[in-house]
């Protein structure tokens, strides 16, 4: 029976242990966020290389996870891309597999710590805090990275200190606990639950490595807990797939199935060949010092994930087919609208989210251009056959404007520096594109109204309108290129064409009134003609605004077009 003093010492040690775990997780989050922000362009380039090649997919998954230090975050990001229709299941599966390799880096870092290394990390954490007071964004990001890396080892040392695992009462407590659960399936369950609670297999593996180094947890038991941690990390992806489409749920299921199969295989191997396997790990890292003990767990983590990928990579198609058989497609109603490239889950990875926002706006530009073109075709043919398509495109434009604006508002809280300016420019672009869509819809309504009244433009008037329309459509092409390439040279050409449209507006209105005065034009056509000319001139203004907003986000729109 423990005395009250011993109980108090035990509670203090456990609190010290939990504090160490907390500091470790905070350090991981700091470092992951900083790496993500500093390596944003690298992540974009990696994801742009997505192909159907399985090996490149594994490499991308490992690379992205090594950057952001979280296989869970990579899984959530992949689910978001699949949900947005950017990535197929065949492309996503190898990336999820590769994420399991990327996450082993944390364990290797944890196992390498020693007294000299710890002192360097403490200084690094302090330097990181000081760098956080700098004015330059790059220095602040570097400071967060240094602080996060340092805090990881501060947390580990708190856990392995005399106040935590150094207390004999704590050692006896854990020894008794592990005697009670000295059964592979129970140990795996412990790993699953612990990892699911903290939602990080890297953190749970780090804790296990530290416990082995402190001599509290035997190696042969730690191996099973590490296996359970790989299943527990799937909980984040499973939660992220809730409310997503069928393919996103399949990604989460594949992630879960992949880790379960690997865990079953290695559980059987270790259970049957426990002594030879442990002897092998000991032979690779002989010695009784903490680093050798820790490196054995880290080595096992690497072996487990690498071997599982080698075994299951040839069966990617089978995993995809299995997930499709389990999760059936649901019939979606025509009234349901969703963004084509953007998914809410991507907000946790701002660089990727911005990349997808650009694709969404690109799609919105193409819809606005298509509606403008279709409206004039309908007007020329005196036909309403394009009406449904134009109305549906306008509905998508309005929805995209509203949904993307809401997404950008949330995303703006996650970014800093130049990305804030980009988001600000996107708000302007969305507003201009929505206005262009309205004008295109107005052209369609004008055409339908003229058709119902049996009114048509004269050949001369229609020729004038067509010339002005062609100039505006040329501006669409240049604006789209400007948006994709950020080519500043296009701005002068856009401005020249806009000035040309302004001049054409004045000339065509004057020409129209001259025809009215001469009696060569019907008065009934006059309001429609004027509305079309004015509408085209307004569209030209908005197109120029799009160009200036994107290429020069600090200056936003061209002053005369605001």
FENUR-V812132 format. One record per residue. N is the residue number from 1. RES is the residue in three letters. PHI is phi in whole degrees, -180 to 180 (NA if undefined). PSI is psi in radians with two decimals (NA if undefined). NEAR is the number of other ideal C-beta (glycine too) atoms within 10 Angstrom. Layout:
n/res/phi/psi/near
N/RES/PHI/PSI/NEAR
N/RES/PHI/PSI/NEAR
This chain:
n/res/phi/psi/near
1/UNK/NA/2.27/4
2/UNK/-81/2.47/11
3/UNK/-77/2.94/8
4/UNK/-63/-0.60/7
5/UNK/-68/-0.71/8
6/UNK/-67/-0.66/13
7/UNK/-62/-0.75/12
8/UNK/-63/-0.74/11
9/UNK/-63/-0.69/17
10/UNK/-65/-0.76/16
11/UNK/-63/-0.76/11
12/UNK/-62/-0.72/15
13/UNK/-65/-0.71/22
14/UNK/-66/-0.68/15
15/UNK/-64/-0.70/12
16/UNK/-61/-0.71/19
17/UNK/-64/-0.79/23
18/UNK/-65/-0.62/13
19/UNK/-63/-0.71/15
20/UNK/-62/-0.75/23
21/UNK/-61/-0.74/21
22/UNK/-63/-0.80/13
23/UNK/-64/-0.69/20
24/UNK/-60/-0.82/28
25/UNK/-67/-0.71/21
26/UNK/-61/-0.76/16
27/UNK/-61/-0.72/25
28/UNK/-63/-0.75/23
29/UNK/-65/-0.74/17
30/UNK/-59/-0.87/22
31/UNK/-66/-0.73/24
32/UNK/-62/-0.77/22
33/UNK/-64/-0.74/20
34/UNK/-66/-0.75/23
35/UNK/-63/-0.68/22
36/UNK/-64/-0.75/24
37/UNK/-71/-0.69/22
38/UNK/-77/-0.46/17
39/UNK/-107/0.44/20
40/UNK/-57/-0.82/19
41/UNK/-66/-0.62/10
42/UNK/-63/-0.70/15
43/UNK/-64/-0.71/23
44/UNK/-61/-0.78/14
45/UNK/-64/-0.67/12
46/UNK/-62/-0.82/19
47/UNK/-71/-0.48/22
48/UNK/-70/-0.30/9
49/UNK/-92/0.19/13
50/UNK/-59/2.26/19
51/UNK/-143/-3.04/11
52/UNK/-88/0.05/11
53/UNK/-75/2.10/13
54/UNK/-65/-0.69/20
55/UNK/-68/-0.70/11
56/UNK/-67/-0.59/17
57/UNK/-63/-0.75/25
58/UNK/-62/-0.74/24
59/UNK/-63/-0.74/18
60/UNK/-64/-0.77/27
61/UNK/-61/-0.76/28
62/UNK/-66/-0.72/26
63/UNK/-65/-0.84/23
64/UNK/-63/-0.73/27
65/UNK/-68/-0.65/29
66/UNK/-63/-0.57/19
67/UNK/-71/-0.86/21
68/UNK/-98/-0.02/27
69/UNK/55/0.69/26
70/UNK/-161/1.96/29
71/UNK/-69/-0.53/32
72/UNK/-63/-0.77/26
73/UNK/-64/-0.69/25
74/UNK/-63/-0.75/30
75/UNK/-62/-0.77/30
76/UNK/-63/-0.71/25
77/UNK/-64/-0.75/27
78/UNK/-64/-0.72/31
79/UNK/-60/-0.72/30
80/UNK/-63/-0.72/26
81/UNK/-69/-0.65/28
82/UNK/-68/-0.73/27
83/UNK/-63/-0.56/26
84/UNK/-83/-0.05/23
85/UNK/80/0.23/14
86/UNK/-84/-0.50/22
87/UNK/-128/2.45/21
88/UNK/-89/2.91/14
89/UNK/-63/-0.68/20
90/UNK/-64/-0.55/14
91/UNK/-80/-0.63/21
92/UNK/-72/-0.63/27
93/UNK/-60/-0.86/28
94/UNK/-62/-0.57/26
95/UNK/-65/-0.74/30
96/UNK/-62/-0.71/27
97/UNK/-63/-0.79/27
98/UNK/-62/-0.54/28
99/UNK/-59/-0.56/30
100/UNK/-67/-0.50/28
101/UNK/-76/-0.76/21
102/UNK/-59/-0.57/25
103/UNK/-76/-0.20/29
104/UNK/-76/-0.26/25
105/UNK/-61/-0.69/16
106/UNK/-59/-0.77/28
107/UNK/-62/-0.68/26
108/UNK/-65/-0.75/15
109/UNK/-62/-0.75/21
110/UNK/-61/-0.75/26
111/UNK/-69/-0.40/25
112/UNK/-81/-0.11/13
113/UNK/-69/2.49/22
114/UNK/-147/-3.09/11
115/UNK/-60/-0.81/8
116/UNK/-67/-0.72/8
117/UNK/-63/-0.70/13
118/UNK/-63/-0.74/16
119/UNK/-61/-0.72/11
120/UNK/-64/-0.68/14
121/UNK/-69/-0.64/22
122/UNK/-61/-0.78/15
123/UNK/-65/-0.64/12
124/UNK/-64/-0.72/19
125/UNK/-62/-0.75/21
126/UNK/-65/-0.77/13
127/UNK/-61/-0.68/15
128/UNK/-63/-0.71/24
129/UNK/-63/-0.76/15
130/UNK/-64/-0.68/12
131/UNK/-67/-0.40/19
132/UNK/-65/-0.30/15
133/UNK/-88/-0.07/9
134/UNK/-70/2.77/13
135/UNK/-87/-0.54/6
136/UNK/-74/2.35/10
137/UNK/-63/-0.71/14
138/UNK/-63/-0.66/12
139/UNK/-69/-0.67/14
140/UNK/-63/-0.75/19
141/UNK/-63/-0.77/22
142/UNK/-62/-0.64/18
143/UNK/-64/-0.73/20
144/UNK/-63/-0.67/23
145/UNK/-64/-0.83/22
146/UNK/-64/-0.77/24
147/UNK/-63/-0.79/25
148/UNK/-62/-0.79/23
149/UNK/-63/-0.72/22
150/UNK/-65/-0.73/24
151/UNK/-65/-0.54/25
152/UNK/-56/-0.79/28
153/UNK/-81/-0.47/24
154/UNK/-62/-0.80/21
155/UNK/-62/-0.74/25
156/UNK/-63/-0.69/26
157/UNK/-73/-0.53/19
158/UNK/-65/-0.74/20
159/UNK/-64/-0.68/25
160/UNK/-94/0.13/24
161/UNK/-77/3.00/16
162/UNK/-62/-0.56/9
163/UNK/-70/-0.36/18
164/UNK/-107/-1.67/25
165/UNK/-73/-0.25/23
166/UNK/-74/-0.25/14
167/UNK/-77/2.15/20
168/UNK/-57/-0.57/11
169/UNK/-63/-0.70/16
170/UNK/-68/-0.75/21
171/UNK/-59/-0.80/15
172/UNK/-64/-0.68/12
173/UNK/-61/-0.87/16
174/UNK/-68/-0.60/16
175/UNK/-61/-0.77/14
176/UNK/-67/-0.71/9
177/UNK/-62/-0.81/13
178/UNK/-72/-0.42/19
179/UNK/-67/-0.65/9
180/UNK/-70/-0.59/9
181/UNK/-110/0.45/15
182/UNK/-73/1.13/13
183/UNK/-147/2.22/11
184/UNK/-48/-0.82/20
185/UNK/-66/-0.64/12
186/UNK/-68/-0.70/15
187/UNK/-65/-0.71/23
188/UNK/-62/-0.74/23
189/UNK/-61/-0.69/17
190/UNK/-60/-0.79/21
191/UNK/-63/-0.70/26
192/UNK/-62/-0.88/22
193/UNK/-65/-0.83/14
194/UNK/-61/-0.78/20
195/UNK/-69/-0.67/29
196/UNK/-64/-0.60/21
197/UNK/-71/-0.78/11
198/UNK/-94/-0.11/19
199/UNK/53/0.76/17
200/UNK/-160/1.95/29
201/UNK/-71/-0.53/32
202/UNK/-63/-0.76/30
203/UNK/-68/-0.78/25
204/UNK/-66/-0.68/28
205/UNK/-66/-0.65/28
206/UNK/-62/-0.71/29
207/UNK/-65/-0.77/26
208/UNK/-61/-0.79/28
209/UNK/-59/-0.74/30
210/UNK/-65/-0.71/29
211/UNK/-65/-0.67/25
212/UNK/-66/-0.74/25
213/UNK/-63/-0.56/25
214/UNK/-82/-0.08/20
215/UNK/79/0.20/14
216/UNK/-84/-0.57/22
217/UNK/-120/2.11/24
218/UNK/-64/2.57/14
219/UNK/-59/-0.75/15
220/UNK/-65/-0.42/16
221/UNK/-86/-0.62/20
222/UNK/-61/-0.60/24
223/UNK/-60/-0.71/27
224/UNK/-71/-0.61/26
225/UNK/-66/-0.67/29
226/UNK/-62/-0.69/27
227/UNK/-62/-0.75/25
228/UNK/-64/-0.59/28
229/UNK/-62/-0.58/32
230/UNK/-70/-0.44/28
231/UNK/-82/-0.69/21
232/UNK/-61/-0.54/26
233/UNK/-69/-0.28/31
234/UNK/-74/-0.28/26
235/UNK/-60/-0.71/18
236/UNK/-60/-0.79/23
237/UNK/-67/-0.67/27
238/UNK/-63/-0.73/16
239/UNK/-66/-0.67/14
240/UNK/-66/-0.44/26
241/UNK/-82/-0.19/26
242/UNK/-64/2.21/9
243/UNK/86/-0.07/11
244/UNK/-89/3.12/20
245/UNK/-78/3.09/19
246/UNK/-61/-0.72/17
247/UNK/-63/-0.66/21
248/UNK/-65/-0.69/27
249/UNK/-66/-0.59/22
250/UNK/-67/-0.66/27
251/UNK/-60/-0.81/29
252/UNK/-63/-0.70/27
253/UNK/-66/-0.72/20
254/UNK/-63/-0.76/25
255/UNK/-58/-0.82/30
256/UNK/-65/-0.83/20
257/UNK/-62/-0.73/17
258/UNK/-58/-0.83/22
259/UNK/-71/-0.59/26
260/UNK/-66/-0.78/13
261/UNK/-61/-0.80/15
262/UNK/-61/-0.72/22
263/UNK/-65/-0.74/22
264/UNK/-62/-0.80/13
265/UNK/-61/-0.83/16
266/UNK/-74/-0.52/21
267/UNK/-62/-0.77/18
268/UNK/-63/-0.77/11
269/UNK/-64/-0.85/14
270/UNK/-70/-0.65/19
271/UNK/-62/-0.75/12
272/UNK/-81/-0.73/9
273/UNK/-114/0.80/12
274/UNK/-60/-0.90/14
275/UNK/-63/-0.85/8
276/UNK/-61/-0.65/10
277/UNK/-67/-0.78/19
278/UNK/-65/-0.70/17
279/UNK/-62/-0.67/11
280/UNK/-61/-0.82/14
281/UNK/-63/-0.69/20
282/UNK/-67/-0.64/15
283/UNK/-68/-0.56/9
284/UNK/-71/-0.71/13
285/UNK/-126/1.36/17
286/UNK/-72/2.84/9
287/UNK/110/2.81/10
288/UNK/-111/0.14/8
289/UNK/-73/2.71/12
290/UNK/-54/-0.68/18
291/UNK/-65/-0.72/16
292/UNK/-64/-0.75/16
293/UNK/-61/-0.74/23
294/UNK/-71/-0.66/28
295/UNK/-65/-0.46/23
296/UNK/-64/-0.75/25
297/UNK/-67/-0.75/27
298/UNK/-62/-0.73/27
299/UNK/-62/-0.73/18
300/UNK/-62/-0.70/25
301/UNK/-61/-0.75/27
302/UNK/-67/-0.79/14
303/UNK/-61/-0.80/16
304/UNK/-58/-0.90/23
305/UNK/-69/-0.70/26
306/UNK/-67/-0.78/14
307/UNK/-66/-0.68/14
308/UNK/-63/-0.71/21
309/UNK/-65/-0.78/20
310/UNK/-61/-0.62/11
311/UNK/-73/-0.69/12
312/UNK/-100/-0.23/20
313/UNK/-59/-0.67/17
314/UNK/-67/-0.23/9
315/UNK/-108/0.47/14
316/UNK/-58/-0.81/22
317/UNK/-61/-0.68/12
318/UNK/-66/-0.67/10
319/UNK/-64/-0.72/23
320/UNK/-64/-0.80/19
321/UNK/-62/-0.70/12
322/UNK/-62/-0.78/15
323/UNK/-65/-0.64/22
324/UNK/-69/-0.57/15
325/UNK/-71/-0.60/9
326/UNK/-78/-0.78/12
327/UNK/-109/1.93/17
328/UNK/-85/2.69/8
329/UNK/-72/2.47/10
330/UNK/-101/2.50/7
331/UNK/-75/2.19/5
332/UNK/-99/2.43/10
333/UNK/-76/2.73/5
334/UNK/-67/-0.41/6
335/UNK/-76/-0.26/6
336/UNK/-76/2.22/6
337/UNK/-120/2.51/14
338/UNK/-149/2.73/14
339/UNK/-66/2.53/22
340/UNK/-78/-0.67/16
341/UNK/-120/-0.28/19
342/UNK/-104/2.41/29
343/UNK/-133/2.48/25
344/UNK/-56/-0.53/18
345/UNK/-67/-0.33/24
346/UNK/-76/-0.15/26
347/UNK/-65/-0.36/17
348/UNK/-76/-0.22/19
349/UNK/-127/1.41/24
350/UNK/-51/-0.73/23
351/UNK/-59/-0.73/21
352/UNK/-71/-0.68/23
353/UNK/-60/-0.76/26
354/UNK/-64/-0.66/21
355/UNK/-61/-0.72/21
356/UNK/-74/-0.59/22
357/UNK/-61/-0.72/23
358/UNK/-61/-0.71/18
359/UNK/-64/-0.67/15
360/UNK/-65/-0.75/20
361/UNK/-67/-0.66/22
362/UNK/-57/-0.76/14
363/UNK/-65/-0.67/16
364/UNK/-65/-0.69/24
365/UNK/-61/-0.77/22
366/UNK/-64/-0.63/13
367/UNK/-67/-0.74/19
368/UNK/-63/-0.73/28
369/UNK/-65/-0.73/22
370/UNK/-64/-0.76/15
371/UNK/-66/-0.66/27
372/UNK/-63/-0.78/25
373/UNK/-67/-0.79/17
374/UNK/-64/-0.65/20
375/UNK/-61/-0.69/26
376/UNK/-74/-0.60/23
377/UNK/-62/-0.77/13
378/UNK/-63/-0.67/22
379/UNK/-67/-0.74/24
380/UNK/-67/-0.65/15
381/UNK/-88/-0.06/12
382/UNK/50/0.91/15
383/UNK/-131/2.63/13
384/UNK/-109/0.22/14
385/UNK/-69/-0.33/10
386/UNK/-95/0.01/19
387/UNK/-58/-0.84/16
388/UNK/-62/-0.73/9
389/UNK/-66/-0.73/14
390/UNK/-64/-0.76/24
391/UNK/-64/-0.69/13
392/UNK/-67/-0.73/14
393/UNK/-63/-0.70/21
394/UNK/-66/-0.64/19
395/UNK/-63/-0.70/14
396/UNK/-68/-0.71/18
397/UNK/-61/-0.82/24
398/UNK/-63/-0.75/15
399/UNK/-64/-0.79/13
400/UNK/-61/-0.74/24
401/UNK/-59/-0.84/19
402/UNK/-68/-0.86/13
403/UNK/-67/-0.71/16
404/UNK/-71/-0.60/23
405/UNK/-62/-0.78/14
406/UNK/-63/-0.71/11
407/UNK/-65/-0.74/21
408/UNK/-66/-0.58/20
409/UNK/-63/-0.76/11
410/UNK/-67/-0.72/11
411/UNK/-68/-0.56/21
412/UNK/-61/-0.46/16
413/UNK/-76/-0.22/8
414/UNK/-101/-0.20/17
415/UNK/-115/2.90/19
416/UNK/-142/2.94/12
417/UNK/61/-2.29/13
418/UNK/-63/-0.55/11
419/UNK/-66/-0.53/19
420/UNK/-63/-0.71/13
421/UNK/-67/-0.67/14
422/UNK/-63/-0.77/16
423/UNK/-63/-0.70/20
424/UNK/-60/-0.69/15
425/UNK/-68/-0.60/21
426/UNK/-65/-0.61/24
427/UNK/-60/-0.76/16
428/UNK/-63/-0.77/18
429/UNK/-62/-0.78/26
430/UNK/-60/-0.74/23
431/UNK/-63/-0.76/17
432/UNK/-67/-0.70/25
433/UNK/-67/-0.65/25
434/UNK/-64/-0.67/19
435/UNK/-66/-0.74/17
436/UNK/-60/-0.74/30
437/UNK/-59/-0.70/26
438/UNK/-64/-0.75/18
439/UNK/-63/-0.73/21
440/UNK/-62/-0.70/25
441/UNK/-65/-0.65/20
442/UNK/-63/-0.69/16
443/UNK/-60/-0.73/26
444/UNK/-63/-0.74/24
445/UNK/-65/-0.66/13
446/UNK/-62/-0.79/19
447/UNK/-62/-0.74/26
448/UNK/-67/-0.72/18
449/UNK/-65/-0.72/11
450/UNK/-65/-0.67/18
451/UNK/-64/-0.74/16
452/UNK/-65/-0.56/10
453/UNK/-92/0.02/11
454/UNK/59/0.74/8
455/UNK/-111/2.43/13
456/UNK/-136/2.69/16
457/UNK/-76/2.59/21
458/UNK/-69/2.82/14
459/UNK/-60/-0.66/8
460/UNK/-67/-0.79/13
461/UNK/-64/-0.73/22
462/UNK/-66/-0.62/15
463/UNK/-64/-0.72/10
464/UNK/-64/-0.80/20
465/UNK/-61/-0.72/21
466/UNK/-62/-0.72/13
467/UNK/-63/-0.74/11
468/UNK/-68/-0.72/20
469/UNK/-62/-0.74/21
470/UNK/-62/-0.64/11
471/UNK/-65/-0.73/16
472/UNK/-66/-0.70/25
473/UNK/-66/-0.58/16
474/UNK/-64/-0.66/16
475/UNK/-65/-0.63/26
476/UNK/-58/-0.82/21
477/UNK/-61/-0.77/10
478/UNK/-67/-0.72/18
479/UNK/-63/-0.69/27
480/UNK/-64/-0.73/18
481/UNK/-65/-0.68/14
482/UNK/-63/-0.72/24
483/UNK/-65/-0.67/20
484/UNK/-79/-0.65/12
485/UNK/-107/-0.21/12
486/UNK/56/0.67/12
487/UNK/-81/1.93/15
488/UNK/-67/-0.45/12
489/UNK/-64/-0.43/9
490/UNK/-69/-0.40/20
491/UNK/-63/-0.71/18
492/UNK/-65/-0.66/9
493/UNK/-68/-0.70/16
494/UNK/-62/-0.75/23
495/UNK/-64/-0.73/16
496/UNK/-62/-0.77/11
497/UNK/-67/-0.62/19
498/UNK/-66/-0.71/24
499/UNK/-63/-0.66/12
500/UNK/-63/-0.74/16
501/UNK/-64/-0.71/24
502/UNK/-60/-0.77/14
503/UNK/-65/-0.70/11
504/UNK/-64/-0.65/21
505/UNK/-60/-0.85/18
506/UNK/-63/-0.78/11
507/UNK/-64/-0.77/13
508/UNK/-71/-0.64/21
509/UNK/-65/-0.75/15
510/UNK/-64/-0.74/10
511/UNK/-63/-0.67/15
512/UNK/-65/-0.79/19
513/UNK/-68/-0.54/13
514/UNK/-65/-0.71/11
515/UNK/-66/-0.65/18
516/UNK/-63/-0.77/15
517/UNK/-65/-0.59/9
518/UNK/-84/-0.12/8
519/UNK/79/0.31/8
520/UNK/-93/0.09/11
521/UNK/-144/2.49/20
522/UNK/-76/2.42/15
523/UNK/-64/-0.53/8
524/UNK/-64/-0.49/11
525/UNK/-81/-0.38/19
526/UNK/-53/-0.90/14
527/UNK/-64/-0.60/10
528/UNK/-70/-0.74/20
529/UNK/-61/-0.83/24
530/UNK/-62/-0.70/15
531/UNK/-64/-0.70/15
532/UNK/-66/-0.79/25
533/UNK/-63/-0.83/22
534/UNK/-64/-0.72/14
535/UNK/-62/-0.73/20
536/UNK/-64/-0.69/24
537/UNK/-66/-0.66/21
538/UNK/-67/-0.70/19
539/UNK/-61/-0.73/27
540/UNK/-59/-0.73/26
541/UNK/-60/-0.81/20
542/UNK/-66/-0.61/24
543/UNK/-65/-0.74/30
544/UNK/-62/-0.71/26
545/UNK/-59/-0.70/25
546/UNK/-59/-0.82/29
547/UNK/-61/-0.83/29
548/UNK/-68/-0.63/25
549/UNK/-64/-0.70/24
550/UNK/-77/-0.85/24
551/UNK/-74/-0.58/19
552/UNK/-128/1.24/16
553/UNK/-62/-0.48/19
554/UNK/-72/-0.55/8
555/UNK/-91/-0.17/11
556/UNK/56/-2.19/16
557/UNK/-91/2.81/21
558/UNK/-64/2.26/18
559/UNK/-54/-0.77/8
560/UNK/-71/-0.18/10
561/UNK/-101/-0.06/18
562/UNK/-72/NA/10
